[in-house]
């Protein structure tokens, strides 16, 4: 089981993650979605990403990114772009031009939404199945993707909490993506992060 912690916006939390004895495999930053309280303005993002990622991969979270945004971030040390609301042709062009691995985010409301992944099978390096909530940490029925057998890694998000049943998640997906569930009063809480990362380690042991 791998982990992704998303919505990092301050250096202290980022250093806590990268120096943790069980660091997350992926760390996400909200690049171009100001509606999110976790959005990081470009100059701040440049400073933040100077923190040595060590054993983690940095993920730029992008909602229908415009060309000017992609050009601004092209030299930042992102390993992956996590992309929402783009069609397969748009993502293919981004992948080829900027030479990044791609997490295709599929937003799920009901069963038929799961099948959207078929449009991206040749482009995605990882599929993320998320709720329709974006910045609101809404839920969707994770069991909707239980019977998917893809030849790509599968990541799940959508209002995952640290008291959730991670054993069950591990039967559905390869990677857990968590953000709001690691916050207290809207800010990342290192105590909750520590509990989460140690739970993932326990599953893997």
MITORBA-401501 format. One record per residue: x, y, z of N, C-alpha, C, O in turn; residue number from 1. Coordinates in steps of 0.2 Angstrom, whole numbers, plus 2048, in hexadecimal, padded with zeros to 3 digits. Example, Ala and Ser with C-alpha at 12.3 -4.5 7.8 and 13.67 -1.06 7.14 Angstrom:
BEGIN
n.X,n.Y,n.Z,ca.X,ca.Y,ca.Z,c.X,c.Y,c.Z,o.X,o.Y,o.Z,seq
842,7E4,827,83E,7EA,827,842,7F0,827,847,7EF,82A,1
840,7F5,823,844,7FB,824,840,800,827,843,806,828,2
# end
This chain:
BEGIN
n.X,n.Y,n.Z,ca.X,ca.Y,ca.Z,c.X,c.Y,c.Z,o.X,o.Y,o.Z,seq
804,7FA,800,800,800,800,804,806,800,809,807,804,1
803,80B,7FB,807,811,7FB,802,817,7FE,7FC,816,7FE,2
805,81C,7FF,801,822,801,803,828,7FE,809,82A,7FC,3
7FE,82D,7FD,7FF,833,7FB,7FC,838,7FF,7F6,837,801,4
800,83D,802,7FD,843,806,7FC,849,802,801,84B,7FF,5
7F6,84B,801,7F5,851,7FC,7F3,857,800,7F2,857,806,6
7F4,85D,7FD,7F3,863,7FF,7F8,866,804,7F6,86A,809,7
7FE,865,803,803,868,807,805,86F,805,805,870,7FF,8
805,873,80A,806,87A,808,80B,87E,80C,80C,884,80C,9
80E,87A,811,813,87E,815,81A,87A,816,819,873,816,10
81F,87D,817,826,879,817,826,875,81D,829,86F,81C,11
824,877,823,824,873,829,821,86C,828,824,867,829,12
81B,86C,825,818,865,824,81B,861,81F,81C,85B,81F,13
81E,865,81A,821,861,814,827,85E,817,829,858,815,14
82B,861,81B,831,85E,81E,830,858,822,833,854,823,15
82A,859,826,828,854,82A,827,84D,826,828,848,828,16
823,84E,820,822,849,81C,828,845,819,829,83F,819,17
82D,84A,816,832,847,813,837,844,818,83B,83F,816,18
837,846,81E,83C,843,823,839,83E,827,83D,83B,82B,19
833,83C,826,82F,837,82A,833,830,829,835,82F,823,20
833,82C,82E,836,825,82D,832,821,828,835,81D,825,21
82B,822,827,827,81F,822,824,824,81D,81E,825,81E,22
828,828,819,825,82D,815,820,82B,810,820,825,80E,23
81C,82F,80E,817,82E,809,81B,82D,802,820,830,801,24
818,829,7FE,81B,828,7F7,81A,82E,7F3,81E,830,7EF,25
814,831,7F4,812,837,7F0,810,83D,7F5,80D,83C,7FA,26
812,843,7F3,810,849,7F6,80D,84E,7F1,810,850,7EC,27
807,850,7F3,803,854,7EE,803,85C,7F0,802,85D,7F6,28
803,860,7EB,802,867,7EB,7FD,86A,7E7,7FD,868,7E1,29
7F9,86E,7E9,7F3,871,7E5,7F6,877,7E1,7F8,87C,7E4,30
7F7,876,7DB,7FB,87B,7D7,7F6,880,7D4,7F9,886,7D4,31
7F0,87F,7D1,7ED,884,7CE,7E5,884,7CF,7E1,886,7CB,32
7E3,883,7D5,7DC,882,7D7,7DB,887,7DE,7DB,884,7E3,33
7DB,88D,7DD,7DA,892,7E2,7D4,891,7E7,7D4,893,7ED,34
7CF,88D,7E4,7C9,88C,7E9,7CB,888,7EF,7C7,888,7F4,35
7D0,884,7EE,7D2,87F,7F3,7D6,883,7F8,7DA,888,7F7,36
7D5,882,7FF,7D8,886,804,7E0,883,804,7E4,886,808,37
7E1,87E,801,7E8,87B,801,7EC,87D,7FB,7F1,87B,7F9,38
7E9,882,7F7,7EC,884,7F1,7F3,888,7F3,7F3,88B,7F8,39
7F8,887,7EF,7FE,88A,7F0,800,88F,7EA,801,88D,7E5,40
801,895,7EC,802,89A,7E7,809,899,7E4,80E,896,7E8,41
80B,89B,7DE,810,899,7DA,817,89A,7DE,81B,896,7DE,42
818,8A0,7E0,81F,8A2,7E3,820,89E,7E9,825,89C,7EB,43
81A,89D,7ED,81B,899,7F3,81C,892,7F1,820,88E,7F5,44
819,88F,7EC,81A,888,7EA,822,887,7E8,824,882,7EA,45
824,88C,7E4,82C,88B,7E2,830,88A,7E8,835,886,7E8,46
82F,88E,7EE,833,88E,7F4,831,887,7F7,836,884,7FA,47
82B,885,7F8,829,87F,7FB,82D,879,7F8,82F,875,7FB,48
82D,879,7F1,830,873,7EE,837,873,7EE,83A,86E,7EB,49
83A,878,7F1,842,877,7F3,843,872,7F8,849,870,7F9,50
83E,870,7FC,83F,86B,801,841,864,7FD,83D,862,7F9,51
846,861,800,848,85B,7FD,843,855,7FD,841,854,803,52
841,853,7F8,83B,84E,7F8,83E,847,7FB,839,843,7FC,53
844,846,7FB,847,83F,7FD,844,839,7FA,845,838,7F4,54
840,836,7FE,83D,82F,7FB,836,830,7F8,833,82B,7F6,55
833,836,7F8,82C,837,7F6,82C,83A,7EE,832,83D,7EC,56
827,83A,7EB,826,83D,7E5,821,843,7E6,81C,843,7E9,57
823,848,7E2,81F,84E,7E3,81A,84E,7DD,81B,84D,7D7,58
814,850,7DF,80E,850,7DA,80B,857,7DA,809,85A,7DF,59
80B,859,7D4,807,860,7D2,800,85E,7D1,7FE,85B,7CC,60
7FB,861,7D5,7F4,85F,7D4,7F1,865,7D0,7F1,86B,7D1,61
7EE,863,7CA,7EC,868,7C5,7E5,867,7C3,7E3,861,7C1,62
7E1,86C,7C3,7DA,86C,7C1,7DA,870,7BA,7DA,876,7BA,63
7D8,86C,7B5,7D8,86F,7AE,7DD,874,7AD,7DC,87A,7AC,64
7E4,872,7AD,7E9,878,7AD,7EA,87B,7A6,7E9,878,7A1,65
7EA,882,7A6,7EC,885,7A0,7F3,885,79E,7F7,884,7A3,66
7F5,887,798,7FB,886,796,800,88B,79A,806,889,79B,67
7FE,891,79C,802,895,79F,804,893,7A6,80A,894,7A9,68
7FF,88F,7A9,801,88C,7B0,806,886,7AF,80B,886,7B3,69
805,882,7AA,80A,87D,7A8,811,87F,7A7,816,87C,7A9,70
811,885,7A3,818,888,7A2,81B,88A,7A8,821,88A,7A9,71
817,88D,7AC,81A,890,7B3,81D,88B,7B7,822,88C,7BB,72
81A,885,7B7,81C,880,7BC,821,87A,7B9,823,876,7BC,73
822,87B,7B2,826,876,7AF,82D,874,7B2,82F,86E,7B1,74
830,879,7B5,836,878,7B8,836,876,7BF,83C,875,7C2,75
830,875,7C2,830,874,7C9,831,86C,7CA,82F,868,7C5,76
833,86A,7CF,835,863,7D0,82F,85E,7D1,830,85A,7D6,77
82A,85E,7CD,825,859,7CD,826,853,7CA,829,853,7C4,78
825,84D,7CD,826,847,7CA,81F,845,7C6,820,842,7C1,79
81A,847,7C8,813,845,7C5,80F,84C,7C5,810,850,7C9,80
80B,84C,7C0,805,851,7C0,7FF,84D,7C1,7FD,848,7BD,81
7FB,84F,7C6,7F4,84C,7C7,7EF,850,7C4,7EE,856,7C6,82
7EB,84E,7BF,7E7,852,7BA,7E0,850,7BB,7DE,84B,7BA,83
7DC,856,7BC,7D5,855,7BC,7D2,859,7B6,7D5,85E,7B4,84
7CC,856,7B4,7C8,85A,7AF,7CB,85B,7A8,7CA,861,7A5,85
7D0,857,7A6,7D2,858,79F,7D1,851,79B,7D0,84C,79E,86
7D0,852,795,7CE,84C,791,7D5,849,78F,7DA,84B,791,87
7D4,843,78C,7DA,83F,78B,7DF,842,787,7E6,841,788,88
7DD,845,781,7E2,849,77D,7E6,84E,780,7EB,84F,77F,89
7E2,852,784,7E5,858,788,7EB,855,78D,7F0,858,78D,90
7E9,84F,790,7EE,84C,795,7F4,849,791,7FA,84A,793,91
7F3,846,78B,7F8,844,787,7FD,849,785,803,848,785,92
7FA,84F,783,7FF,854,781,803,857,787,809,858,786,93
800,857,78D,803,85A,793,809,855,795,80F,857,796,94
807,84E,794,80C,849,796,812,849,791,818,849,794,95
811,84A,78B,816,84A,786,81A,850,786,821,850,786,96
817,856,787,81B,85C,787,81F,85D,78D,825,860,78D,97
81C,85B,793,820,85D,799,823,857,79C,827,857,7A2,98
823,851,799,826,84B,79B,825,849,7A3,82A,848,7A6,99
81F,849,7A5,81D,848,7AC,819,841,7AC,816,840,7A7,100
81A,83E,7B1,815,838,7B2,80E,83B,7B4,80E,841,7B7,101
809,838,7B2,802,83A,7B3,7FE,836,7B8,7FD,830,7B7,102
7FB,839,7BD,7F5,836,7C1,7EF,839,7BE,7EE,83F,7BF,103
7EB,835,7BB,7E4,838,7B8,7DF,837,7BD,7DE,831,7C0,104
7DC,83C,7BF,7D7,83D,7C4,7D0,83C,7C1,7CE,840,7BD,105
7CD,836,7C4,7C6,835,7C1,7C1,837,7C7,7C2,833,7CC,106
7BD,83B,7C6,7B8,83D,7CC,7B2,839,7CB,7AF,838,7C6,107
7B0,836,7D1,7AB,831,7D1,7A5,833,7D5,7A5,835,7DA,108
79F,833,7D2,798,834,7D5,795,82D,7D5,792,82C,7DB,109
795,82A,7D0,791,823,7D0,795,81E,7CB,79A,820,7C9,110
792,818,7CB,796,813,7C7,798,814,7C0,79D,812,7BE,111
794,818,7BD,796,819,7B6,79C,81E,7B5,79F,81D,7B0,112
79D,822,7BA,7A3,826,7BA,7AA,822,7BA,7AF,824,7B8,113
7A9,81C,7BD,7AF,818,7BE,7B2,817,7B7,7B8,816,7B6,114
7AE,816,7B2,7B0,814,7AB,7B4,819,7A7,7B6,818,7A2,115
7B4,81F,7AA,7B7,825,7A7,7BF,823,7A6,7C2,825,7A1,116
7C1,81E,7AA,7C8,81D,7AA,7CA,81A,7A3,7D0,81B,7A1,117
7C6,817,7A0,7C7,814,799,7CA,819,794,7CE,817,78F,118
7C8,81F,795,7CB,824,790,7D2,826,791,7D5,829,78C,119
7D5,824,797,7DC,826,798,7E0,820,799,7E6,821,79C,120
7DE,81A,797,7E2,814,799,7E9,814,796,7EE,812,799,121
7EA,818,790,7F1,818,78D,7F5,81E,78F,7FB,81F,78D,122
7F2,822,794,7F6,828,796,7F8,828,79D,7FD,82A,79F,123
7F3,826,7A1,7F4,826,7A9,7FA,821,7AB,7FA,81C,7A8,124
7FE,824,7AF,803,820,7B3,7FF,81D,7B9,801,817,7BB,125
7FB,821,7BC,7F7,81F,7C2,7F0,822,7C1,7EF,827,7BF,126
7EB,81E,7C3,7E4,820,7C3,7E2,822,7CA,7E3,81E,7CF,127
7E0,828,7CB,7DD,82A,7D2,7D5,82B,7D1,7D3,82E,7CD,128
7D2,827,7D5,7CA,828,7D6,7C9,82C,7DC,7CA,82A,7E1,129
7C5,831,7DA,7C4,837,7E0,7BD,838,7E0,7B9,837,7DB,130
7BB,83C,7E5,7B4,83E,7E5,7B3,844,7E0,7B8,847,7DE,131
7AD,847,7E0,7AB,84D,7DC,7AD,853,7E0,7AC,858,7DD,132
7AF,852,7E6,7AF,858,7EA,7B5,85D,7E9,7B5,863,7EB,133
7BB,85B,7E6,7C1,85F,7E5,7C3,861,7EC,7C5,85E,7F0,134
7C2,868,7ED,7C5,86B,7F4,7C0,869,7FA,7C2,86B,7FF,135
7BB,866,7F9,7B6,865,7FE,7B7,85E,802,7B3,85D,807,136
7BB,85A,800,7BC,853,803,7B6,84F,804,7B4,84D,809,137
7B2,84E,7FE,7AC,84A,7FE,7AE,843,7FD,7B3,841,7FC,138
7A9,83F,7FF,7AA,837,7FE,7A7,835,7F8,7A3,838,7F5,139
7A9,82F,7F6,7A6,82B,7F1,7A6,824,7F3,7AA,822,7F7,140
7A2,81F,7F0,7A2,818,7F3,7A8,815,7F0,7A9,813,7EA,141
7AD,814,7F4,7B4,811,7F1,7B3,80A,7EE,7B7,807,7EB,142
7AD,807,7F1,7AC,800,7EE,7AA,800,7E7,7AA,7FA,7E3,143
7A9,806,7E4,7A7,806,7DD,7AD,804,7D8,7AC,802,7D3,144
7B3,805,7DB,7B9,803,7D7,7BC,7FC,7DA,7C2,7FA,7D7,145
7B9,7F9,7DE,7BC,7F3,7E1,7BE,7ED,7DC,7C3,7EA,7DC,146
7B9,7ED,7D6,7BB,7E8,7D1,7BF,7EA,7CB,7BF,7E6,7C6,147
7C1,7F0,7CC,7C6,7F2,7C6,7CC,7EE,7C6,7D0,7EE,7CC,148
7CE,7EC,7C1,7D5,7E9,7C1,7D9,7EC,7BB,7D8,7EA,7B5,149
7DC,7F1,7BD,7E0,7F5,7B7,7E7,7F3,7B7,7EA,7F0,7BC,150
7EB,7F4,7B2,7F2,7F3,7B2,7F6,7F9,7B4,7FC,7FA,7B2,151
7F2,7FE,7B7,7F6,804,7BA,7F4,804,7C2,7EF,801,7C4,152
7F8,807,7C5,7F7,808,7CC,7F1,80C,7CD,7EF,811,7C9,153
7ED,80B,7D3,7E7,80E,7D4,7E7,811,7DB,7E9,80F,7E0,154
7E5,818,7DB,7E5,81C,7E1,7DE,81E,7E2,7DA,81F,7DE,155
7DD,81E,7E9,7D6,821,7EB,7D7,827,7F0,7DB,827,7F4,156
7D2,82B,7EF,7D1,831,7F3,7CA,832,7F5,7C6,82E,7F3,157
7C8,837,7F8,7C1,839,7F9,7BF,838,800,7BC,833,802,158
7C1,83D,804,7BF,83D,80B,7C1,837,80F,7BD,834,813,159
7C7,835,80E,7CA,830,812,7CD,832,819,7D0,838,819,160
7CB,82F,81E,7CD,831,825,7D2,82D,828,7D2,827,826,161
7D6,82F,82D,7DB,82B,830,7D8,825,834,7DB,820,836,162
7D1,825,836,7CE,820,83A,7CB,81B,835,7C7,817,837,163
7CC,81C,82E,7C9,817,829,7CC,810,82A,7D1,80F,82D,164
7C9,80C,826,7CC,805,826,7D0,804,820,7CF,803,81A,165
7D7,805,822,7DC,805,81C,7DD,7FE,819,7DF,7FD,814,166
7DC,7F9,81D,7DC,7F2,81B,7D7,7F1,815,7D9,7EE,810,167
7D1,7F4,816,7CC,7F4,810,7CE,7F8,80A,7CE,7F5,804,168
7D1,7FE,80B,7D4,802,806,7D9,7FE,802,7DA,7FE,7FC,169
7DD,7FA,805,7E3,7F7,802,7E0,7F1,7FE,7E4,7EF,7F9,170
7DA,7EF,7FE,7D7,7EA,7FA,7D5,7ED,7F4,7D4,7E9,7EF,171
7D4,7F3,7F4,7D1,7F7,7EE,7D6,7FA,7EA,7D5,7FB,7E4,172
7DB,7FD,7ED,7DF,802,7E9,7E7,801,7EC,7E8,7FD,7F1,173
7EB,803,7E8,7F2,803,7E9,7F5,809,7ED,7FA,808,7F1,174
7F1,80E,7ED,7F4,815,7F0,7EE,818,7F3,7E8,819,7F0,175
7EF,81A,7F9,7EA,81E,7FD,7EC,826,7FC,7F1,827,7FE,176
7E7,82A,7FA,7E8,831,7FA,7E4,835,7FF,7DE,834,7FF,177
7E7,838,804,7E4,83B,809,7E6,842,80A,7EC,844,809,178
7E1,847,80C,7E3,84E,80D,7DF,851,813,7E2,851,818,179
7D9,852,812,7D5,855,818,7D5,850,81E,7D4,853,823,180
7D5,84A,81D,7D5,845,823,7DB,846,827,7DC,843,82D,181
7E1,84A,825,7E7,84B,829,7E7,852,82B,7EC,855,82D,182
7E1,855,82C,7E1,85C,82E,7DD,85D,834,7D9,859,836,183
7DF,862,838,7DB,865,83E,7DA,86C,83D,7DF,870,83C,184
7D4,86E,83D,7D2,875,83C,7D5,878,836,7D7,87E,835,185
7D5,873,830,7D7,876,82A,7DE,876,828,7E0,878,823,186
7E2,873,82D,7EA,873,82C,7EC,86C,82D,7EA,868,831,187
7F1,86A,829,7F4,864,82A,7F7,863,831,7FA,867,834,188
7F5,85D,834,7F7,85B,83B,7FC,856,83B,7FB,850,839,189
802,857,83D,808,852,83D,806,84C,841,809,847,83F,190
802,84D,846,800,847,84A,7FC,842,846,7FD,83C,846,191
7F7,845,842,7F3,841,83E,7F7,83E,838,7F6,838,837,192
7FC,842,836,800,83F,830,804,839,833,805,834,82F,193
807,83A,839,80B,835,83B,807,82E,83C,809,829,83B,194
801,82F,83F,7FC,829,840,7FB,826,839,7FB,820,838,195
7F9,82A,834,7F8,827,82D,7FE,824,82A,7FD,81E,828,196
803,827,82A,809,823,827,80B,81D,82B,80D,818,828,197
80A,81D,832,80C,817,835,807,811,834,808,80B,834,198
800,813,833,7FB,80E,831,7FD,80B,82A,7FC,805,829,199
7FF,80F,825,801,80C,81F,807,807,820,807,802,81D,200
80C,809,824,811,805,825,80F,7FE,828,811,7F9,826,201
80A,7FF,82D,807,7F8,830,804,7F4,82B,805,7EE,82B,202
800,7F7,826,7FD,7F3,821,803,7EF,81D,802,7E9,81B,203
808,7F3,81B,80D,7F0,817,812,7EB,81B,815,7E6,818,204
812,7EB,821,815,7E6,825,811,7E0,826,813,7DB,829,205
# end
